[in-house]
Amino acid sequence: MAAAMQNGMGNMMNDDMNPQHMTPQQQQQFLQQQATNNALTNQVKIQGQAIYNKQIANLAAQWGSAAKNQIQVMQQQH
């Protein structure tokens, strides 16, 4: 670990991920990791929204079916 800190690997930890204190290679890795993280975050948001939309559609279908059944029962009573 000490050797890693001496050769510059510790910059990212010691400087709170400040890209200005990184080597060009570390900056590139940092930017690539940010892009990957952003892409993953966006994918999770999209998937979460799709799941939510599907659940709302299922709920609406259930309520619609229940309402239709209730209307039929009421019509049969009259």
Buried (B, 14 or more C-beta within 10 A) or exposed (E): EEEEEEEEBEBBEEEEBEBEBBEEEBBEEBEEEEEEEEEEEEEEEEEEEEEEEEEEEEEEEEEEEEEEEEEEEEEEEE
